[in-house]
Amino acid sequence: MTSDAVLIADTATLREPGHPVRVVPLEDEVGDSFRGDADVAGIMVVNLALGNRDLGDWREDDAWTSGSVRPEMYT
């Protein structure tokens, strides 16, 4: 399964509340990274691989990027 993005757990991920992971696109929007809630990172990867949502959808999803996501919102 591929999702055309790399998720990185860096210093900010380990220190900040909510542990936001950095998402780095590998196609189309290369270098245009953003952060998202670690609790739904797996769900994001699956939805990207299945084609249900693209990176633009996740980047613009306020719940995902604000840290107020509940994993059941995306299942």
Secondary structure, DSSP 8 states (H G I E B T S, - for coil): ---SEEEE--HHHHHSTT--EEEEESSSSTT--EEE-GGGHHHHHHHHHHTSS-HHHHHH-HHHHHT---GGGG-
